[in-house]
Amino acid sequence: MSSPLAAPLAAPLAAPLRMSGQDWLLLVALSVLWGGTFFFAKIALAEIPPMTLVFGRVSIAAVTLFIVLKASGLALPSFGKLWAAFFVLGLINNVLPFNLIFWGQHQMPAEIAASLASILNATTPVFAVVIAHFLTLDEKLTPRRALGVVFGFMGVFLLLAPRLLSAGARADVPAALGMLACLSASCVYVFGGLYARRFKAMGVAPMQLAFGQLAASSLIMLPVASFADRPWTLPMPGLAPLAALAGLAVISTALAFVLFFRILASAGTTNLLLVTFLIPVTAILLGVAFLGEHLGFIHLAAMALIGLGLAAIDGRVFTLLRRAAPQAP
């Protein structure tokens, strides 16, 4: 998943705007693009180390958005204090979570890696409501949201418990660490979303913000990937990993940003939260259809619990059920 999802989740959940048919189509398309993140990553990680993959993702996406900015007639962000903020945001909203997700996905069992990573990544809103409760004045936990947090963490426990309890099985240790890395990424996304709130007051256009954080992330990752992976010493990746890298950067990052901001402008932040329900579904469908992944009952049950938690946090499902319930005479 791409990092901007955390930003609207950190904002107060106001009454949702009405979504048009076009908004729904764009929302489904965005879920496919972000669900494709895990699909592309699994293919690319077969021959490209995680840190190099992160650098490739953010740098190619930054170049793509630079072209979009120029074609749209938008000015590039001016240099100065704004770019210092871009570097902070790039670190906590791209560099750290992207590395954690790709490294974690690389450690998971190959037969479920993409699907499982997407399920764990869907916990971002669960972490968001907990962290926002302590760090903001206007986003306190309500009983309904607290119930959503409980369901969400029950789903996480259901996924992690078998790995953590089988301490004697050394093969489970990397998988457990990988799952914890993906959960950590979900938590880090929330801090990125909270930090990103300051850019609205600074008068930064959303597309400029997207480009700025990706460009800053590229400059951070260049020396990190060079030192850690020495990519020039690695064999040239095959066509499939290179195509997956291009898809990850252009489709699941740059193009996803464009759709994200269009939906944000027309449908609002609360409706955009609905994409969180769809991303694991599209990621699992892609994994099953093209990667031969097969999830067990425990994974599906955990996804159901996390989905129930998200529904409680969002609240609209409960509102609809309450309205549909027969009223007492």
Secondary structure as UniProt FT lines:
FT   HELIX           3..5
FT   HELIX           6..9
FT   HELIX           21..44
FT   TURN            45..47
FT   HELIX           50..72
FT   HELIX           81..90
FT   HELIX           91..95
FT   HELIX           96..107
FT   TURN            110..112
FT   HELIX           113..121
FT   TURN            122..123
FT   HELIX           124..135
FT   HELIX           143..165
FT   TURN            167..168
FT   TURN            170..171
FT   HELIX           172..196
FT   HELIX           198..201
FT   TURN            202..203
FT   HELIX           206..229
FT   HELIX           231..233
FT   HELIX           239..246
FT   HELIX           247..255
FT   HELIX           256..272
FT   TURN            273..274
FT   HELIX           275..290
FT   HELIX           297..314
FT   HELIX           316..324
//
